[in-house]
Amino acid sequence: MSPALADALDAAGDHDRYGETTERIAPEGLAVPRERLAYVRPAAHLGKPPFMQPIAGFGRDDAPAAVGDNLWIQPLSTFAPAVIGLVLAPAAVLVVIAARIGSAGRDRRTALLQAMGAAGSSRAWVNIGEALLPVLAGAGLGALTVAIPLLGDLRIPVVDFRLAAIDLHRWGWVLAAAVAAAMVAVLTAVVLLQPKGAANGATRPKAAKGAATRRMAVLCPLMLLWAVRGTDFIGNAFAPLYLLIYTTGVIGTLVTLPAVVALTVAGAGRILARLARRLGSPGMLVAGRWAATSPGTVTRMVATVIVAIGLVAQVQLWSSRLNPDMQAATTTHSRIGNQLVTATGPFTSQRAADFVAAVERISPGKTQVLGLTPGPGGVPTLTGACPAITPLGLTCGDKQRTVRASDGTPAFQELMRWYGQGTDKATVRPQATTVEKGQSPTLLIAVSTDGSDLPVEKIRHLAHAELAVAPDVDVPGGEWLKGAAPQERMATWVMFLGIIGVLFLAIGAALNNLSDFLGFASTVAPISVLTGRRTVFYSVAAWTILIPFLLAGGLGALTAVWLGSPLTRPGGGAQMSWPVLGSGLAVVEALAVLFWLWAASTSSRTAGRWRPRAD
């Protein structure tokens, strides 16, 4: 037995569910450290079903069949897009921003070197030499971070996953190569992102961006309408055409949204400047004129945050989608809980009789067992004593009769939904015992007589001990609930990666804006002389960083909810995870306050060092 399964059974007080435990499975015999796996020698009285095969050599890589968590392992292609989209892409944005922060002085130096006749390779080596020390420091921190899980198992927060050191050891060379590759990639970005000098004699004018921005802004509401309402003409939310319409609408909305933000920022800047003149606020006036004439800085910050939250919400919604059977199973469980527990397997009538007697002894008078057997014409037959039939809302007489699902309680209706063989009719056959000698029902159903939840784990223990080898014990629709569990775990991973991605993008947006703002601070430094106080920069920073950042978080959350409505409406199969959305929003708002204070204090110190000088 695996350590995780042993711990779980001990916590449930059911350590002998599968019999006497003789050994623990070593880490190399498990797919993951917390895998729940057991190799069981069946009890002799349960017999040897024909499907059983002798096995040996547990944990070998060349095992003929997959067992345990290996059955649920998805290919790398399933997981890689989430990592690329939520972690690597934001990290790449950070690299670009880091390569260009404070670039005004470097750009002037590069232009000077070019004017002096320096070759492109010479300019590249100068840039590499300047960036080498911080890049090496970052690579060292990255190597240290990678080395930590190699020294011992590491528990990853949020997802509650234990990363096994034994699994990482064979990939150590890949991790080392990744650190080196990251260092090379950053240095390459530093060189490639340097501005190119104008070619001698170049006279071609640059295209104006204003008209293109306005066209993109006009498309944004159309794409939003296409995403939210364009799917109304398609009934099935899982149809390919539905998904095509929705996906193109979402992508189009997120692509064109920055154009709307840019025009909005410019317009808001003009309004802010007029309002500042009336109120006599120098900080508001400076921020408004800056936003009106140079909206790009605020636009990049706001658009990045909005798109980041929207992307995280989309990935979470897609990972939470349940197909109709999973939705039905979730509805069943929320409606009746564990009032019914089914058991099946390759059992004999004697084994079934012993199991029924054992189950009814769990809570005398509160637990009864019915039998279900496929009947002629696709109508199933329920057999059992009256104390097992009446709790389902069915009358019990001397003769068998046909009933409909609507005649019984919600528990009976859900039983027919899952085991009614496609019909809402069933034949009820009252008899003294559920199992007659020599005849055994296909399915045994434990029924709660008072509507309370049955002890599923106790019934499962009895099934292993009395009923059959590898019995299937579950609640109605339980197999689909199990199928939904991996999707729930995937949604948790999306939340974890999404928080990291939003953090990266928010930091990148704030640093980008901070760099521009600090350059702007040196330009407006004389304002502190005119106003007589440097606190004006706190006002300027509030209007250029704090308030846009706060509004961006709220607008991003609103956009995410709006775009997610086609998937969260009835039949869409998805659920909006408010913890995911709330976590991303909380990160953004916390960074807004942090970077506001940082920008204000830094620009204030910059202004304190300002001295008049000739241009």
DOMI-568103 format. One line per 4 residues: number of its first residue (from 1); their letters; for each residue x, y, z of C-alpha. Coordinates in steps of 0.05 Angstrom, whole numbers, always signed. Example, Ala and Ser with C-alpha at 12.3 -4.5 7.8 and 13.67 -1.06 7.14 Angstrom:
1> as> +246:-90:+156  +273:-21:+143
% end
This chain:
1> mspa> +0:+0:+0  +24:+70:-16  +38:+117:+44  -15:+166:+22
5> lada> -69:+113:+18  -48:+84:+85  -53:+153:+117  -122:+165:+86
9> ldaa> -149:+98:+110  -120:+109:+180  -153:+177:+183  -219:+145:+163
13> gdhd> -210:+89:+214  -212:+37:+158  -139:+14:+155  -159:-58:+140
17> ryge> -206:-44:+82  -165:-86:+34  -141:-135:+86  -78:-138:+128
21> tter> -24:-90:+104  +44:-122:+97  +87:-69:+63  +92:+3:+39
25> iape> +104:+19:-35  +170:+55:-44  +172:+124:-78  +201:+96:-142
29> glav> +139:+52:-149  +91:+111:-149  +71:+159:-203  +71:+217:-152
33> prer> +89:+217:-78  +16:+225:-56  -12:+171:-102  -64:+125:-70
37> layv> -47:+55:-94  -52:-15:-66  -33:-84:-92  -82:-133:-62
41> rpaa> -82:-209:-55  -157:-226:-58  -188:-265:-1  -199:-338:-17
45> hlgk> -274:-337:-2  -285:-283:-56  -262:-331:-111  -221:-316:-172
49> ppfm> -259:-279:-227  -236:-294:-298  -211:-224:-310  -157:-230:-256
53> qpia> -85:-237:-278  -23:-252:-236  +25:-193:-231  +95:-182:-204
57> gfgr> +151:-131:-208  +112:-72:-181  +133:-3:-204  +171:-25:-266
61> ddap> +172:+23:-325  +156:-34:-374  +93:-55:-336  +41:-82:-386
65> aavg> -17:-41:-360  -26:+27:-327  -55:+30:-257  -66:+85:-206
69> dnlw> -52:+157:-223  -20:+137:-289  -91:+127:-315  -104:+202:-306
73> iqpl> -38:+229:-333  -51:+277:-391  -1:+286:-447  +47:+345:-441
77> stfa> +9:+380:-498  -50:+387:-451  -11:+422:-396  +40:+461:-437
81> pavi> -7:+514:-465  -27:+536:-395  +46:+542:-374  +65:+578:-438
85> glvl> +6:+625:-437  +3:+640:-362  +77:+638:-342  +126:+639:-400
89> apaa> +89:+693:-440  +85:+741:-380  +158:+725:-365  +176:+744:-436
93> vlvv> +139:+810:-427  +181:+822:-364  +244:+809:-404  +225:+859:-457
97> iaar> +208:+911:-405  +272:+898:-366  +313:+907:-430  +282:+975:-444
101> igsa> +273:+1005:-375  +316:+1068:-368  +337:+1062:-440  +340:+1136:-456
105> grdr> +413:+1143:-435  +433:+1077:-469  +398:+1098:-533  +436:+1163:-535
109> rtal> +501:+1125:-524  +484:+1076:-579  +468:+1133:-626  +534:+1166:-609
113> lqam> +573:+1101:-622  +537:+1094:-689  +554:+1165:-707  +627:+1152:-690
117> gaag> +626:+1093:-739  +621:+1035:-690  +599:+970:-723  +535:+935:-702
121> ssra> +574:+879:-669  +614:+930:-628  +550:+963:-604  +521:+894:-586
125> wvni> +582:+876:-544  +576:+942:-506  +504:+927:-490  +520:+855:-470
129> geal> +576:+879:-424  +529:+928:-390  +475:+875:-379  +520:+816:-362
133> lpvl> +526:+828:-287  +451:+833:-272  +437:+775:-319  +488:+732:-283
137> agag> +457:+752:-217  +388:+732:-242  +414:+666:-269  +446:+652:-201
141> lgal> +380:+664:-166  +345:+621:-218  +395:+564:-208  +384:+568:-132
145> tvai> +309:+565:-142  +316:+504:-187  +363:+469:-138  +316:+473:-79
149> pllg> +267:+419:-103  +326:+375:-123  +347:+370:-50  +280:+344:-24
153> dlri> +206:+338:-38  +173:+406:-45  +101:+421:-30  +71:+470:-79
157> pvvd> +20:+517:-47  -51:+528:-72  -51:+463:-112  -28:+420:-53
161> frla> +19:+380:-98  +83:+349:-73  +139:+354:-124  +182:+292:-117
165> aidl> +257:+303:-116  +268:+232:-142  +230:+250:-205  +269:+314:-216
169> hrwg> +338:+281:-209  +335:+250:-278  +316:+318:-307  +371:+356:-272
173> wvla> +410:+368:-336  +348:+397:-369  +338:+445:-311  +411:+467:-315
177> aava> +405:+477:-390  +341:+517:-379  +378:+566:-333  +433:+574:-385
181> aamv> +383:+582:-441  +345:+635:-402  +410:+674:-392  +425:+671:-467
185> avlt> +354:+691:-484  +356:+753:-440  +423:+776:-468  +396:+764:-538
189> avvl> +335:+806:-522  +380:+862:-496  +416:+865:-563  +356:+856:-609
193> lqpk> +312:+907:-573  +361:+964:-582  +332:+1017:-630  +357:+1012:-701
197> gaan> +388:+1075:-729  +356:+1106:-790  +386:+1083:-855  +425:+1136:-893
201> gatr> +379:+1173:-940  +316:+1142:-914  +257:+1187:-929  +197:+1141:-921
205> pkaa> +148:+1172:-871  +122:+1130:-813  +50:+1110:-816  +3:+1147:-771
209> kgaa> -26:+1104:-716  -86:+1147:-700  -132:+1122:-755  -113:+1049:-742
213> trrm> -127:+1059:-668  -196:+1087:-682  -213:+1030:-728  -192:+979:-676
217> avlc> -233:+1015:-624  -295:+1011:-668  -285:+936:-677  -281:+923:-601
221> plml> -355:+929:-584  -373:+890:-646  -326:+833:-625  -354:+835:-555
225> lwav> -425:+830:-582  -402:+773:-628  -373:+735:-569  -430:+745:-520
229> rgtd> -492:+743:-565  -467:+711:-629  -473:+642:-598  -548:+652:-585
233> fign> -563:+622:-654  -528:+556:-636  -565:+512:-586  -511:+463:-566
237> afap> -456:+497:-525  -408:+440:-542  -419:+445:-618  -357:+463:-659
241> lyll> -391:+523:-690  -410:+550:-621  -338:+544:-598  -312:+576:-662
245> iytt> -358:+637:-655  -343:+646:-582  -267:+637:-588  -260:+686:-646
249> gvig> -303:+736:-608  -261:+731:-545  -195:+737:-582  -220:+796:-623
253> tlvt> -245:+831:-560  -179:+823:-523  -139:+845:-585  -180:+908:-598
257> lpav> -192:+928:-526  -125:+966:-518  -147:+1013:-574  -210:+1031:-535
261> valt> -167:+1042:-473  -119:+1087:-512  -175:+1133:-537  -208:+1133:-469
265> vaga> -144:+1152:-434  -131:+1209:-482  -202:+1235:-473  -200:+1227:-398
269> gril> -134:+1265:-396  -165:+1325:-430  -225:+1324:-382  -178:+1316:-323
273> arla> -136:+1376:-345  -198:+1420:-351  -223:+1397:-283  -155:+1410:-252
277> rrlg> -154:+1482:-277  -221:+1494:-243  -198:+1462:-178  -128:+1490:-179
281> spgm> -95:+1422:-171  -25:+1422:-202  -17:+1346:-195  -82:+1333:-231
285> lvag> -65:+1384:-284  +2:+1353:-300  -26:+1282:-300  -84:+1303:-345
289> rwaa> -40:+1339:-397  +9:+1281:-397  -46:+1230:-409  -77:+1273:-464
293> tspg> -13:+1283:-503  +22:+1217:-488  -31:+1165:-472  +14:+1106:-490
297> tvtr> +44:+1097:-421  -22:+1092:-384  -53:+1053:-441  +1:+999:-437
301> mvat> -8:+992:-363  -84:+989:-363  -90:+945:-425  -39:+895:-399
305> viva> -77:+886:-333  -145:+880:-368  -120:+829:-418  -83:+790:-364
309> iglv> -145:+782:-320  -187:+765:-381  -139:+711:-404  -135:+679:-335
313> aqvq> -211:+679:-329  -217:+647:-398  -169:+591:-382  -204:+578:-316
317> lwss> -272:+576:-349  -249:+527:-403  -217:+481:-351  -281:+480:-310
321> rlnp> -327:+460:-366  -366:+397:-352  -399:+356:-406  -474:+341:-398
325> dmqa> -463:+276:-360  -416:+310:-311  -467:+366:-302  -521:+314:-290
329> attt> -478:+279:-238  -465:+344:-202  -540:+359:-202  -555:+290:-175
333> hsri> -506:+296:-118  -530:+365:-98  -602:+340:-100  -598:+275:-60
337> gnql> -528:+272:-32  -510:+202:-10  -580:+176:+2  -566:+119:-47
341> vtat> -504:+77:-54  -497:+25:-109  -452:-36:-111  -436:-83:-168
345> gpft> -384:-134:-186  -374:-207:-205  -410:-233:-143  -451:-296:-129
349> sqra> -519:-299:-96  -488:-322:-31  -438:-266:-31  -493:-216:-47
353> adfv> -536:-243:+10  -479:-236:+60  -465:-165:+36  -538:-144:+42
357> aave> -542:-171:+113  -478:-135:+132  -501:-69:+103  -568:-71:+138
361> risp> -532:-82:+204  -494:-16:+197  -554:+24:+220  -612:-24:+236
365> gktq> -677:+4:+210  -642:+63:+175  -607:+25:+118  -642:-23:+71
369> vlgl> -618:-56:+6  -655:-64:-60  -635:-104:-121  -640:-80:-193
373> tpgp> -641:-127:-253  -650:-109:-327  -720:-129:-348  -755:-145:-413
377> ggvp> -768:-88:-460  -714:-46:-427  -755:-36:-363  -712:-51:-301
381> tltg> -739:-92:-243  -731:-71:-170  -734:-126:-118  -733:-121:-43
385> acpa> -773:-120:+21  -824:-66:+34  -779:-28:+84  -731:-18:+26
389> itpl> -784:+3:-25  -827:+52:+15  -770:+102:+30  -768:+116:-45
393> gltc> -840:+141:-42  -869:+78:-73  -927:+38:-45  -913:-34:-29
397> gdkq> -966:-88:-39  -968:-163:-50  -959:-161:-125  -910:-130:-172
401> rtvr> -930:-68:-209  -901:-17:-258  -885:+53:-233  -859:+116:-264
405> asdg> -800:+158:-240  -847:+216:-222  -885:+170:-174  -826:+168:-125
409> tpaf> -781:+213:-85  -723:+253:-115  -678:+195:-95  -720:+147:-138
413> qelm> -721:+197:-195  -645:+202:-195  -640:+126:-191  -682:+120:-254
417> rwyg> -642:+175:-288  -578:+134:-281  -602:+62:-282  -669:+66:-317
421> qgtd> -641:+40:-383  -668:+102:-419  -739:+95:-394  -776:+127:-336
425> katv> -813:+62:-319  -793:+7:-271  -824:-57:-246  -827:-62:-170
429> rpqa> -827:-134:-144  -838:-139:-68  -807:-201:-37  -781:-221:+31
433> ttve> -707:-217:+13  -668:-177:-38  -628:-238:-60  -660:-305:-73
437> kgqs> -618:-368:-72  -586:-381:-139  -607:-314:-166  -570:-249:-157
441> ptll> -589:-179:-181  -542:-142:-227  -539:-81:-181  -548:-75:-105
445> iavs> -574:-8:-80  -567:+14:-7  -625:+61:+11  -628:+110:+68
449> tdgs> -696:+103:+101  -695:+171:+135  -664:+212:+78  -596:+221:+112
453> dlpv> -529:+208:+79  -505:+136:+80  -435:+118:+104  -405:+106:+35
457> ekir> -336:+87:+62  -365:+34:+109  -406:+4:+53  -345:+4:+8
461> hlah> -306:-32:+63  -361:-85:+68  -362:-94:-7  -288:-109:-8
465> aela> -295:-157:+50  -360:-193:+33  -382:-180:-39  -329:-188:-93
469> vapd> -259:-176:-116  -252:-103:-139  -326:-85:-128  -352:-20:-157
473> vdvp> -385:+19:-100  -410:+89:-114  -467:+138:-111  -511:+149:-172
477> ggew> -470:+186:-224  -407:+177:-182  -366:+153:-241  -378:+221:-275
481> lkga> -362:+258:-210  -296:+221:-210  -285:+243:-282  -297:+315:-261
485> apqe> -245:+310:-205  -185:+316:-253  -217:+378:-283  -225:+408:-214
489> rmat> -152:+395:-201  -135:+426:-268  -176:+487:-248  -135:+493:-184
493> wvmf> -71:+491:-225  -99:+545:-270  -113:+588:-209  -41:+578:-185
497> lgii> -10:+592:-253  -59:+648:-265  -38:+684:-201  +34:+679:-224
501> gvlf> +17:+704:-293  -24:+763:-268  +33:+780:-219  +84:+779:-276
505> laig> +42:+821:-323  +22:+870:-268  +94:+879:-247  +115:+887:-319
509> aaln> +61:+939:-332  +78:+977:-269  +153:+976:-282  +142:+999:-353
513> nlsd> +99:+1056:-329  +146:+1071:-272  +205:+1077:-320  +167:+1127:-363
517> flgf> +142:+1163:-302  +212:+1171:-272  +236:+1199:-339  +176:+1245:-338
521> astv> +193:+1264:-266  +260:+1293:-286  +224:+1333:-340  +173:+1363:-292
525> apis> +222:+1371:-234  +217:+1447:-239  +145:+1441:-216  +169:+1429:-145
529> vltg> +204:+1496:-148  +142:+1531:-173  +95:+1498:-123  +143:+1501:-65
533> rrtv> +132:+1429:-45  +151:+1361:-72  +87:+1327:-47  +58:+1346:-115
537> fysv> +90:+1283:-142  +45:+1240:-98  -14:+1272:-131  +15:+1263:-200
541> aawt> +32:+1190:-185  -38:+1178:-158  -70:+1203:-222  -21:+1168:-269
545> ilip> -9:+1101:-233  -54:+1088:-173  -122:+1107:-202  -111:+1077:-272
549> flla> -85:+1013:-239  -145:+1008:-192  -194:+1021:-249  -157:+971:-294
553> gglg> -168:+916:-243  -242:+929:-238  -251:+936:-313  -211:+872:-324
557> alta> -256:+834:-276  -319:+863:-309  -293:+844:-378  -276:+774:-355
561> vwlg> -346:+763:-326  -379:+791:-388  -338:+750:-436  -349:+688:-394
565> splt> -425:+693:-394  -435:+647:-456  -399:+592:-419  -430:+602:-350
569> rpgg> -503:+608:-373  -546:+544:-368  -519:+491:-416  -451:+524:-422
573> gaqm> -420:+475:-373  -371:+523:-340  -369:+558:-273  -335:+623:-258
577> swpv> -285:+613:-202  -293:+674:-158  -230:+656:-118  -189:+658:-183
581> lgsg> -219:+724:-204  -214:+753:-134  -142:+731:-125  -121:+764:-190
585> lavv> -158:+827:-173  -128:+829:-103  -58:+822:-132  -70:+879:-181
589> eala> -98:+926:-128  -42:+911:-79  +10:+926:-133  -27:+991:-149
593> vlfw> -14:+1018:-79  +57:+991:-77  +79:+1022:-142  +43:+1088:-128
597> lwaa> +84:+1097:-64  +148:+1075:-99  +138:+1121:-159  +119:+1181:-116
601> stss> +176:+1174:-68  +228:+1161:-123  +205:+1219:-167  +205:+1264:-106
605> rtag> +278:+1247:-92  +294:+1258:-165  +264:+1327:-163  +304:+1343:-100
609> rwrp> +368:+1332:-140  +345:+1374:-199  +387:+1435:-216  +377:+1483:-274
613> rad> +424:+1470:-332  +430:+1489:-404  +399:+1444:-457
% end
